[in-house]
Structure formats: structure tokens, C-alpha cells
Amino acid sequence: MLRTRILTALVLLAVLLPALSAASPVPFALLTLVMIGAAGWEWSRLNGAPGVRAIVFGLALAGLCGSTLVSLGLQSAPPPALWWAVGGVWVLGGCQALRVGPAGWPRLSPGLRLLLGALALWAAWLALAEAKARGINFLLSIFCLVWMADVAAYFGGRAFGRRKLAPAISPGKSWEGVWSGMVGVLVLGLVWAYVIDVRVAVDSPSVYSLLLINPHADMVLGLLRGVPALLFLSSMSVVGDLFESLIKRAVGAKDSSQLLPGHGGVLDRIDALLPVFPLAMALTSLT
């Protein structure tokens, strides 16, 4: 199992890195369109529309994302109001979904579930495209925020976990794991903002520099603004993870698919990113 996971990760990196480093934004946009189409296919299968309907849904979602980007222009940024609206839906809707649990999700009509999935995936992909347009350092800093929150939560939960976070949705998660993830994100943010962005020739400010460093005030005021923002993004990565787990548990699925051997499906890999990317765009629009 471990060997399969490593081989799959190496193949993904071999495809991702050339697209990420290309001077043109087109290769990265095309690669991520394929991934978002696959995620749409998985979402449709999990929400009552398998088979041909799932393929059509995935293709339509990829087409929607591509046409949106073309209409905006590959270097144009959507208005910040879009990110605040998407973020508000994630905060309110995500919390409500977690409150009602796996039993509540199937009560929504299949059409509404498909629509919510399309909107969440579309917004996350558009935010991903804007992040790439801002710079590789900015893009990677958001990815690493989510990865750090997940990794630190895993090890913190194993070492200190006592109180279950959401046993009906994801029995392995604990409150201690969530707090460990937040600490990990804060440490990563401070190192990235005050060491990496300062001492390494990066192509753009990271999300940490934008949130933690206030060029018009002292360090304390920057921290007072940035620390709560990073804690919030870390907590929303947990919401995204739990939301996908809720959907899988509601339909009795272990993974969203087997597209990525050893890793499950695309949704299994991007669930925590879905709320974080739009919210990161919203928060950094204030800087």
C-alpha cells in the first residue's frame, strides 16, 4: 500500500511540476481542469448520479471552469466580493451540514446536491487559477497551509488525542489534533513570512506575508491581524475535510473513487482545499 501511494505521488509530481513552472499559465490551467473534471465525476457518483450522468457532470464542470477563465482572461482576477460570498456560504453551510451529520445530507434533493458540488468545485478551481496568476510562492503557501494543518493534526492527534471531534463523521479526528494543526500552521506561517519570503528570491509574497506583515504598522499589529486569519483558515481546512467525509459516510463509501491508487480519489486529496482557497483569496484582498 505504501509503495503504491509513493509511486502515485511521484507520477503526480512528474506531471504537476512542469505545468507549475511553465512560463505560460495554460499548462497548469489545463492540468487542473482535468483534475476538477475528475472531481466532478466523483461528486456526481457520490450524490445519486452515477454512470453516464457522472461523466457528463464532470465534463460540464470542466467546461464551466474553462469558459469562466477564458471570459475573465488568464491574468484577470475575479472581484473580491465573489470570494467573500463563497466564503460565507462555506462557513454557514459547512457548519450547518456538520451539525445535521451524515443523516441530513441525503435529505437534500439530488439536484441541489449536484448544484452545491458544482459551485464549490468551480469556486475552488477559479481561486486556484487566481492564486497561480499571483505567483508560485503564493500558490504553494496555501497548499502548504492545508498540508501542514493535516500533517500536524495527524501526529498531534496520535500523541495527545483524547476528545473526539466528530465521531459520527470521522471517528479518528480529535480536538487535540485540530489544535495541533493550528499550531503547526502558525509555526509554518511565521517561518515562511519572516525567513523564506525575506531570505529567498521568491516570485511573489506568500499568503503568510500578506496576512502577518502589515507594511504600514508594527509587527504586533500585523500579528494581531494575521494570527486569527491563519487559525481561521486552518479550521476551515478541517471543515472541508469533514464535509467530504460526511458525504462519503452518508452513502457508505470509503473513498471518493480509485482514480489515484493508494490515495483514493481526487476529492479525497482536495477536500480541505475547497474552502481554503476562496477564503484565502478573500482575506488577502484586504491587504
C-alpha contacts under 8 A as a table, 3 or more apart, distances in Angstrom:
res1	aa1	res2	aa2	distance
1	M	4	T	5.16
1	M	5	R	6.29
1	M	262	G	6.04
2	L	5	R	5.09
2	L	6	I	6.21
2	L	262	G	7.29
3	R	6	I	5.17
3	R	7	L	6.16
4	T	7	L	5.17
4	T	8	T	6.12
4	T	261	P	6.36
4	T	262	G	5.37
5	R	8	T	5.22
5	R	9	A	6.12
5	R	261	P	6.56
5	R	262	G	4.43
5	R	263	H	6.12
6	I	9	A	5.06
6	I	10	L	6.17
7	L	10	L	5.12
7	L	11	V	6.28
8	T	11	V	5.17
8	T	12	L	6.22
8	T	260	L	6.64
8	T	261	P	6.37
8	T	262	G	7.23
8	T	263	H	7.93
9	A	12	L	5.10
9	A	13	L	6.18
10	L	13	L	5.08
10	L	14	A	6.11
11	V	14	A	5.03
11	V	15	V	6.41
12	L	15	V	5.21
12	L	16	L	5.93
13	L	16	L	4.90
13	L	17	L	5.70
14	A	17	L	5.96
14	A	18	P	7.19
15	V	18	P	6.31
15	V	19	A	6.86
16	L	19	A	5.31
16	L	20	L	5.97
16	L	28	F	7.66
16	L	31	L	7.76
17	L	20	L	4.98
17	L	21	S	6.07
18	P	21	S	5.24
18	P	22	A	6.02
19	A	22	A	5.34
19	A	27	P	5.07
19	A	28	F	4.72
19	A	31	L	7.39
20	L	27	P	7.70
20	L	28	F	5.70
20	L	136	I	7.47
21	S	136	I	7.97
22	A	25	P	7.00
22	A	27	P	7.08
22	A	28	F	7.79
24	S	27	P	6.89
25	P	28	F	5.71
25	P	29	A	6.19
25	P	74	L	7.05
25	P	132	K	7.69
25	P	133	A	7.25
26	V	29	A	5.03
26	V	30	L	6.08
26	V	74	L	7.95
27	P	30	L	5.19
27	P	31	L	6.13
28	F	31	L	5.15
28	F	32	T	6.11
29	A	32	T	5.30
29	A	33	L	6.04
29	A	129	A	6.73
30	L	33	L	4.99
30	L	34	V	6.45
31	L	34	V	5.30
31	L	35	M	6.53
32	T	35	M	4.87
32	T	36	I	6.03
32	T	125	W	7.59
33	L	36	I	5.11
33	L	37	G	6.03
33	L	62	A	5.52
33	L	65	C	7.25
33	L	66	G	7.10
33	L	125	W	7.94
34	V	37	G	5.14
34	V	38	A	6.28
34	V	62	A	7.03
35	M	38	A	5.07
35	M	39	A	6.21
35	M	266	V	7.00
36	I	39	A	4.87
36	I	40	G	6.10
36	I	58	G	7.61
36	I	61	L	7.51
36	I	62	A	6.29
36	I	121	L	6.93
36	I	125	W	7.08
37	G	40	G	4.99
37	G	41	W	6.28
37	G	58	G	4.35
37	G	59	L	5.73
37	G	60	A	7.87
37	G	61	L	6.01
37	G	62	A	4.83
38	A	41	W	5.00
38	A	42	E	6.33
38	A	58	G	6.04
38	A	266	V	6.80
39	A	42	E	5.06
39	A	43	W	6.13
39	A	58	G	7.12
39	A	121	L	7.86
39	A	265	G	7.70
39	A	266	V	5.44
39	A	267	L	5.49
40	G	43	W	4.96
40	G	44	S	6.17
40	G	54	A	7.50
40	G	57	F	6.31
40	G	58	G	4.35
40	G	59	L	7.92
40	G	61	L	6.48
40	G	117	G	7.57
40	G	118	A	7.07
40	G	121	L	7.41
41	W	44	S	5.28
41	W	45	R	6.36
41	W	54	A	4.80
41	W	55	I	5.59
41	W	56	V	7.87
41	W	57	F	6.16
41	W	58	G	4.43
41	W	59	L	7.95
42	E	45	R	5.15
42	E	46	L	6.24
42	E	54	A	7.27
42	E	256	S	5.86
42	E	257	S	6.40
42	E	265	G	7.52
42	E	266	V	7.77
42	E	267	L	7.17
43	W	46	L	5.17
43	W	47	N	6.21
43	W	54	A	7.89
43	W	114	L	7.43
43	W	117	G	6.71
43	W	256	S	7.56
43	W	267	L	7.76
44	S	47	N	5.12
44	S	48	G	6.52
44	S	49	A	5.10
44	S	50	P	6.14
44	S	53	R	7.50
44	S	54	A	4.95
44	S	57	F	6.69
44	S	58	G	7.75
44	S	114	L	6.45
45	R	48	G	6.00
45	R	49	A	5.26
45	R	50	P	4.21
45	R	51	G	7.37
45	R	54	A	5.81
46	L	49	A	7.41
46	L	50	P	7.56
46	L	247	I	7.34
46	L	248	K	7.02
46	L	251	V	6.85
46	L	253	A	7.96
46	L	256	S	7.12
47	N	50	P	7.96
47	N	110	P	6.22
47	N	113	R	6.59
47	N	114	L	6.81
48	G	110	P	6.07
49	A	53	R	5.65
49	A	54	A	5.75
49	A	110	P	7.78
50	P	53	R	5.78
50	P	54	A	4.92
51	G	54	A	5.44
51	G	55	I	6.72
52	V	55	I	5.10
52	V	56	V	6.20
53	R	56	V	5.07
53	R	57	F	6.04
54	A	57	F	4.99
54	A	58	G	6.17
55	I	58	G	5.20
55	I	59	L	6.20
56	V	59	L	5.16
56	V	60	A	5.95
57	F	60	A	5.09
57	F	61	L	6.06
58	G	61	L	5.15
58	G	62	A	6.24
59	L	62	A	5.16
59	L	63	G	6.09
60	A	63	G	4.96
60	A	64	L	6.07
61	L	64	L	5.00
61	L	65	C	6.24
61	L	118	A	6.53
61	L	122	W	7.15
62	A	65	C	5.17
62	A	66	G	6.11
63	G	66	G	5.09
63	G	67	S	5.98
64	L	67	S	5.26
64	L	68	T	6.08
64	L	122	W	7.59
65	C	68	T	5.18
65	C	69	L	6.31
65	C	122	W	5.94
65	C	125	W	7.18
65	C	126	L	7.01
66	G	69	L	5.24
66	G	70	V	6.21
67	S	70	V	5.06
67	S	71	S	6.04
68	T	71	S	5.18
68	T	72	L	6.20
69	L	72	L	5.11
69	L	73	G	5.74
69	L	74	L	6.04
69	L	126	L	7.38
70	V	73	G	4.97
70	V	74	L	6.42
72	L	75	Q	7.90
72	L	76	S	5.72
72	L	77	A	7.45
72	L	78	P	7.44
73	G	76	S	5.21
74	L	133	A	7.73
75	Q	130	E	7.64
75	Q	133	A	6.04
76	S	130	E	7.76
77	A	130	E	6.12
78	P	82	L	6.98
78	P	130	E	7.94
79	P	82	L	5.74
79	P	83	W	7.51
80	P	83	W	5.31
80	P	84	W	6.45
80	P	281	M	7.40
80	P	282	A	5.93
80	P	285	S	6.25
81	A	84	W	5.09
81	A	85	A	6.11
81	A	282	A	7.75
82	L	85	A	5.16
82	L	86	V	6.19
83	W	86	V	5.09
83	W	87	G	5.91
83	W	278	P	5.24
83	W	279	L	6.33
83	W	281	M	6.29
83	W	282	A	4.98
84	W	87	G	5.00
84	W	88	G	6.03
84	W	278	P	7.79
84	W	279	L	7.04
84	W	282	A	5.42
85	A	88	G	5.13
85	A	89	V	6.36
86	V	89	V	5.17
86	V	90	W	6.29
86	V	120	A	7.96
86	V	123	A	7.21
86	V	278	P	6.73
86	V	279	L	7.71
87	G	90	W	5.04
87	G	91	V	6.19
87	G	275	P	6.81
87	G	278	P	6.28
87	G	279	L	5.28
87	G	282	A	7.51
88	G	91	V	5.17
88	G	92	L	6.11
89	V	92	L	5.35
89	V	93	G	5.33
89	V	94	G	7.44
90	W	93	G	5.25
90	W	94	G	5.09
90	W	95	C	7.79
90	W	275	P	6.26
91	V	94	G	5.43
91	V	95	C	6.05
91	V	236	M	7.75
92	L	95	C	5.42
92	L	96	Q	6.20
93	G	96	Q	5.07
93	G	97	A	6.07
94	G	97	A	5.12
94	G	98	L	6.25
94	G	239	V	6.57
94	G	240	G	7.66
94	G	243	F	6.82
95	C	98	L	5.18
95	C	99	R	6.12
95	C	239	V	7.56
96	Q	99	R	4.98
96	Q	100	V	6.43
97	A	100	V	5.44
97	A	101	G	6.11
97	A	104	G	7.31
97	A	105	W	7.06
97	A	243	F	7.27
98	L	101	G	5.01
98	L	102	P	7.91
98	L	242	L	7.51
98	L	243	F	6.80
98	L	246	L	7.51
100	V	103	A	6.88
100	V	104	G	5.17
100	V	105	W	7.71
101	G	104	G	5.62
101	G	105	W	7.09
101	G	168	A	7.15
101	G	169	I	6.90
101	G	246	L	6.62
102	P	105	W	5.64
102	P	106	P	7.66
102	P	168	A	7.61
102	P	169	I	6.80
102	P	246	L	5.12
102	P	247	I	6.53
102	P	249	R	6.20
102	P	250	A	4.67
103	A	106	P	6.52
103	A	107	R	7.56
103	A	250	A	6.34
104	G	107	R	5.49
104	G	108	L	7.56
105	W	108	L	5.89
105	W	246	L	7.91
105	W	247	I	6.93
105	W	250	A	6.88
106	P	109	S	7.24
106	P	110	P	7.94
106	P	250	A	6.94
108	L	112	L	6.46
108	L	113	R	6.50
109	S	112	L	5.31
109	S	113	R	6.35
110	P	113	R	5.08
110	P	114	L	6.16
111	G	114	L	5.18
111	G	115	L	6.18
112	L	115	L	4.98
112	L	116	L	6.12
113	R	116	L	5.20
113	R	117	G	6.21
114	L	117	G	5.12
114	L	118	A	6.11
115	L	118	A	5.07
115	L	119	L	6.21
116	L	119	L	5.21
116	L	120	A	6.13
117	G	120	A	5.14
117	G	121	L	6.05
118	A	121	L	5.32
118	A	122	W	5.86
119	L	122	W	5.09
119	L	123	A	5.99
120	A	123	A	5.36
120	A	124	A	6.14
120	A	274	L	6.66
120	A	275	P	7.84
121	L	124	A	5.15
121	L	125	W	6.05
121	L	274	L	6.78
122	W	125	W	5.24
122	W	126	L	6.16
123	A	126	L	5.14
123	A	127	A	6.12
123	A	274	L	8.00
123	A	278	P	6.76
124	A	127	A	5.10
124	A	128	L	6.11
124	A	273	L	7.45
124	A	274	L	5.16
124	A	275	P	7.02
124	A	277	F	5.95
124	A	278	P	5.97
125	W	128	L	4.91
125	W	129	A	6.20
126	L	129	A	5.05
126	L	130	E	6.27
127	A	130	E	5.07
127	A	131	A	6.07
127	A	277	F	5.69
127	A	278	P	5.41
127	A	281	M	6.77
128	L	131	A	5.04
128	L	132	K	6.28
128	L	139	L	7.47
128	L	277	F	6.45
129	A	132	K	5.18
129	A	133	A	6.32
130	E	133	A	4.95
130	E	134	R	6.33
131	A	134	R	5.13
131	A	135	G	6.60
131	A	136	I	7.82
131	A	138	F	6.44
131	A	139	L	5.09
131	A	281	M	7.73
132	K	135	G	5.24
132	K	136	I	5.85
132	K	138	F	7.44
132	K	139	L	5.51
133	A	136	I	7.96
134	R	138	F	6.59
134	R	139	L	7.57
134	R	204	S	6.83
135	G	138	F	5.35
135	G	139	L	6.29
135	G	203	D	5.94
135	G	204	S	5.21
135	G	205	P	7.95
136	I	139	L	5.00
136	I	140	L	5.97
136	I	203	D	6.74
136	I	204	S	7.09
137	N	140	L	5.23
137	N	141	S	6.02
137	N	202	V	6.21
137	N	203	D	6.23
137	N	204	S	5.65
137	N	205	P	6.65
137	N	206	S	5.64
138	F	141	S	5.23
138	F	142	I	6.71
138	F	204	S	6.05
138	F	205	P	5.91
138	F	206	S	4.21
138	F	207	V	5.72
139	L	142	I	5.55
139	L	143	F	6.59
139	L	206	S	7.63
140	L	143	F	4.99
140	L	144	C	5.99
141	S	144	C	5.10
141	S	145	L	6.12
141	S	206	S	5.66
141	S	207	V	6.07
141	S	208	Y	7.39
142	I	145	L	5.02
142	I	146	V	6.60
142	I	206	S	7.99
142	I	207	V	6.56
142	I	276	V	7.83
142	I	277	F	7.12
142	I	280	A	7.60
143	F	146	V	5.45
143	F	147	W	6.28
143	F	273	L	7.55
144	C	147	W	4.86
144	C	148	M	5.78
145	L	148	M	5.25
145	L	149	A	6.17
145	L	185	V	5.94
145	L	188	L	7.62
145	L	189	G	7.89
145	L	234	S	7.30
146	V	149	A	5.12
146	V	150	D	6.24
146	V	234	S	6.88
146	V	237	S	6.25
146	V	272	A	6.73
146	V	273	L	6.72
146	V	276	V	7.76
147	W	150	D	5.11
147	W	151	V	6.04
148	M	151	V	5.13
148	M	152	A	5.75
148	M	181	G	6.71
148	M	184	G	6.12
148	M	185	V	5.93
148	M	188	L	7.65
149	A	152	A	5.48
149	A	153	A	5.90
149	A	178	V	7.76
149	A	180	S	7.78
149	A	181	G	4.09
149	A	182	M	6.21
149	A	184	G	6.32
149	A	185	V	5.85
149	A	234	S	6.03
149	A	237	S	7.52
150	D	153	A	5.15
150	D	154	Y	6.15
150	D	181	G	6.31
151	V	154	Y	5.11
151	V	155	F	6.43
151	V	181	G	7.15
152	A	155	F	5.35
152	A	156	G	5.75
152	A	177	G	7.24
152	A	180	S	5.62
152	A	181	G	4.56
152	A	182	M	7.99
152	A	183	V	7.96
152	A	184	G	5.71
153	A	156	G	5.03
153	A	157	G	5.65
153	A	176	E	7.64
153	A	177	G	4.02
153	A	178	V	5.40
153	A	179	W	7.21
153	A	180	S	5.16
153	A	181	G	4.29
153	A	182	M	7.95
154	Y	157	G	5.22
154	Y	158	R	6.24
154	Y	177	G	6.17
154	Y	181	G	7.93
155	F	158	R	5.09
155	F	159	A	6.15
155	F	177	G	7.33
156	G	159	A	5.14
156	G	160	F	5.75
156	G	161	G	6.86
156	G	176	E	6.53
156	G	177	G	4.86
156	G	180	S	5.18
156	G	181	G	7.39
157	G	160	F	5.33
157	G	161	G	4.19
157	G	162	R	7.91
157	G	173	K	6.93
157	G	174	S	5.94
157	G	175	W	7.76
157	G	176	E	5.64
157	G	177	G	3.90
157	G	178	V	7.69
157	G	180	S	7.43
158	R	161	G	5.75
158	R	177	G	7.66
160	F	176	E	6.12
160	F	177	G	7.44
161	G	164	K	7.63
161	G	173	K	7.97
161	G	174	S	5.46
161	G	175	W	7.01
161	G	176	E	5.11
161	G	177	G	6.18
162	R	174	S	6.61
162	R	175	W	7.72
162	R	176	E	7.03
163	R	174	S	5.43
163	R	175	W	5.85
163	R	176	E	7.11
164	K	167	P	5.90
164	K	171	P	6.82
164	K	172	G	7.44
164	K	173	K	6.05
164	K	174	S	4.30
164	K	175	W	6.20
165	L	170	S	7.88
165	L	171	P	7.65
165	L	173	K	5.57
165	L	174	S	4.48
165	L	175	W	5.14
166	A	169	I	5.48
166	A	170	S	5.74
166	A	171	P	6.34
166	A	173	K	6.88
166	A	174	S	7.60
167	P	170	S	5.37
167	P	171	P	4.06
167	P	172	G	7.40
167	P	173	K	7.57
168	A	171	P	6.50
169	I	242	L	6.83
169	I	245	S	6.23
169	I	246	L	5.33
169	I	249	R	6.76
170	S	173	K	5.96
170	S	242	L	6.89
170	S	245	S	6.60
170	S	246	L	7.77
173	K	177	G	6.62
173	K	178	V	7.87
174	S	177	G	5.09
174	S	178	V	6.54
175	W	178	V	5.03
175	W	179	W	6.33
176	E	179	W	5.15
176	E	180	S	6.11
177	G	180	S	4.99
177	G	181	G	6.15
178	V	181	G	5.08
178	V	182	M	6.36
178	V	235	S	7.41
178	V	238	V	7.55
179	W	182	M	5.02
179	W	183	V	6.30
180	S	183	V	5.12
180	S	184	G	6.17
181	G	184	G	5.03
181	G	185	V	6.23
181	G	234	S	7.11
182	M	185	V	5.11
182	M	186	L	6.27
182	M	230	L	7.90
182	M	231	L	5.79
182	M	234	S	5.85
182	M	235	S	7.45
183	V	186	L	5.14
183	V	187	V	6.24
184	G	187	V	5.22
184	G	188	L	6.11
185	V	188	L	5.05
185	V	189	G	5.91
185	V	230	L	7.06
185	V	231	L	7.62
185	V	234	S	6.97
186	L	189	G	4.99
186	L	190	L	6.17
186	L	227	V	7.04
186	L	230	L	6.82
186	L	231	L	7.50
187	V	190	L	5.31
187	V	191	V	6.25
188	L	191	V	5.24
188	L	192	W	5.97
189	G	192	W	5.14
189	G	193	A	5.93
189	G	208	Y	5.19
189	G	209	S	7.91
189	G	230	L	7.90
190	L	193	A	5.27
190	L	194	Y	5.85
190	L	195	V	7.78
190	L	208	Y	7.28
190	L	212	L	7.90
191	V	194	Y	5.48
191	V	195	V	5.26
191	V	196	I	6.59
192	W	195	V	5.55
192	W	196	I	4.71
192	W	197	D	5.98
192	W	206	S	7.53
192	W	208	Y	6.69
192	W	209	S	7.54
193	A	196	I	6.27
193	A	197	D	5.40
193	A	198	V	7.15
193	A	206	S	7.01
193	A	208	Y	5.35
193	A	209	S	4.55
193	A	212	L	7.27
193	A	213	I	7.61
194	Y	197	D	6.38
194	Y	198	V	5.97
194	Y	209	S	7.61
195	V	198	V	5.20
195	V	199	R	5.75
195	V	200	V	7.82
196	I	199	R	5.39
196	I	200	V	5.32
197	D	200	V	5.74
197	D	201	A	7.35
197	D	202	V	6.41
197	D	205	P	6.66
197	D	206	S	7.09
197	D	209	S	7.37
198	V	201	A	7.86
202	V	205	P	7.30
205	P	208	Y	7.89
205	P	209	S	5.99
205	P	210	L	6.61
206	S	209	S	5.30
206	S	210	L	6.42
207	V	210	L	5.18
207	V	211	L	6.19
207	V	280	A	7.41
207	V	284	T	7.12
208	Y	211	L	5.20
208	Y	212	L	5.70
208	Y	213	I	7.82
208	Y	226	G	7.63
208	Y	230	L	7.94
209	S	212	L	5.27
209	S	213	I	5.28
210	L	213	I	5.99
210	L	214	N	7.54
210	L	284	T	6.32
210	L	287	T	6.28
211	L	214	N	7.56
211	L	222	G	7.21
211	L	225	R	6.89
211	L	226	G	4.51
211	L	227	V	7.92
211	L	229	A	7.15
211	L	230	L	7.88
211	L	283	L	7.70
211	L	284	T	6.59
211	L	287	T	7.08
212	L	222	G	4.85
212	L	223	L	5.22
212	L	225	R	6.66
212	L	226	G	4.19
212	L	227	V	6.86
213	I	219	M	6.59
213	I	222	G	4.86
213	I	223	L	7.14
213	I	226	G	7.56
214	N	217	A	5.43
214	N	218	D	6.86
214	N	219	M	7.01
214	N	221	L	7.12
214	N	222	G	4.79
214	N	287	T	7.94
215	P	218	D	7.64
217	A	221	L	6.40
217	A	222	G	7.08
218	D	221	L	5.74
218	D	222	G	6.63
219	M	222	G	5.08
219	M	223	L	6.24
220	V	223	L	5.13
220	V	224	L	6.14
221	L	224	L	4.98
221	L	225	R	6.35
222	G	225	R	5.27
222	G	226	G	5.91
223	L	226	G	4.93
223	L	227	V	5.47
224	L	227	V	6.01
224	L	228	P	7.06
225	R	228	P	6.25
225	R	229	A	6.70
226	G	229	A	5.05
226	G	230	L	6.18
227	V	230	L	5.21
227	V	231	L	6.20
228	P	231	L	5.04
228	P	232	F	6.03
229	A	232	F	5.05
229	A	233	L	6.26
229	A	283	L	7.45
230	L	233	L	5.08
230	L	234	S	6.11
231	L	234	S	5.07
231	L	235	S	6.19
232	F	235	S	5.12
232	F	236	M	6.20
233	L	236	M	5.06
233	L	237	S	6.28
233	L	276	V	5.94
233	L	279	L	7.27
233	L	280	A	7.27
234	S	237	S	5.23
234	S	238	V	6.79
235	S	238	V	5.20
235	S	239	V	6.53
236	M	239	V	4.77
236	M	240	G	6.22
236	M	272	A	7.51
236	M	275	P	6.38
236	M	276	V	6.31
237	S	240	G	5.14
237	S	241	D	6.29
237	S	271	D	7.97
237	S	272	A	4.38
237	S	273	L	6.42
237	S	274	L	7.97
237	S	275	P	6.71
237	S	276	V	5.95
238	V	241	D	5.06
238	V	242	L	6.06
238	V	272	A	6.34
239	V	242	L	5.12
239	V	243	F	5.93
239	V	272	A	7.16
239	V	275	P	7.98
240	G	243	F	5.11
240	G	244	E	6.51
240	G	271	D	5.29
240	G	272	A	4.33
240	G	273	L	7.00
240	G	274	L	6.34
240	G	275	P	6.08
241	D	244	E	5.56
241	D	245	S	6.36
241	D	271	D	5.17
241	D	272	A	4.72
242	L	245	S	4.92
242	L	246	L	5.98
243	F	246	L	5.04
243	F	247	I	6.48
243	F	271	D	7.81
244	E	247	I	5.15
244	E	248	K	6.32
244	E	267	L	7.60
244	E	268	D	7.57
244	E	271	D	6.17
245	S	248	K	5.13
245	S	249	R	6.03
246	L	249	R	5.15
246	L	250	A	6.05
247	I	250	A	5.06
247	I	251	V	6.58
248	K	251	V	5.40
248	K	252	G	5.86
248	K	253	A	4.81
248	K	254	K	6.46
248	K	255	D	7.05
248	K	256	S	7.00
249	R	252	G	4.87
249	R	253	A	6.07
249	R	254	K	7.48
250	A	253	A	7.88
253	A	256	S	6.91
255	D	258	Q	7.16
255	D	264	G	5.24
255	D	265	G	6.29
255	D	268	D	6.77
256	S	264	G	6.38
256	S	265	G	4.95
256	S	266	V	7.29
256	S	267	L	6.13
256	S	268	D	6.20
257	S	260	L	7.87
257	S	264	G	5.54
257	S	265	G	4.37
257	S	266	V	7.57
258	Q	261	P	5.88
258	Q	262	G	7.94
258	Q	263	H	7.58
258	Q	264	G	4.74
258	Q	265	G	5.25
259	L	264	G	6.42
259	L	265	G	5.13
259	L	266	V	7.01
260	L	263	H	5.31
260	L	264	G	5.38
260	L	265	G	5.50
260	L	266	V	7.01
261	P	264	G	6.16
263	H	268	D	7.44
263	H	269	R	7.48
264	G	268	D	6.19
264	G	269	R	7.91
265	G	268	D	5.20
265	G	269	R	6.82
266	V	269	R	5.25
266	V	270	I	6.33
267	L	270	I	5.12
267	L	271	D	5.41
268	D	271	D	5.81
269	R	272	A	7.75
270	I	273	L	5.12
270	I	274	L	6.50
271	D	274	L	5.57
272	A	275	P	6.70
272	A	276	V	6.86
273	L	276	V	5.06
273	L	277	F	5.95
274	L	277	F	6.22
274	L	278	P	7.45
275	P	278	P	5.93
275	P	279	L	6.24
276	V	279	L	5.15
276	V	280	A	5.85
277	F	280	A	5.11
277	F	281	M	6.30
278	P	281	M	5.09
278	P	282	A	6.26
279	L	282	A	4.88
279	L	283	L	6.11
280	A	283	L	5.22
280	A	284	T	6.05
281	M	284	T	5.38
281	M	285	S	6.15
282	A	285	S	5.26
282	A	286	L	7.32
283	L	286	L	5.77
283	L	287	T	7.62
284	T	287	T	5.34
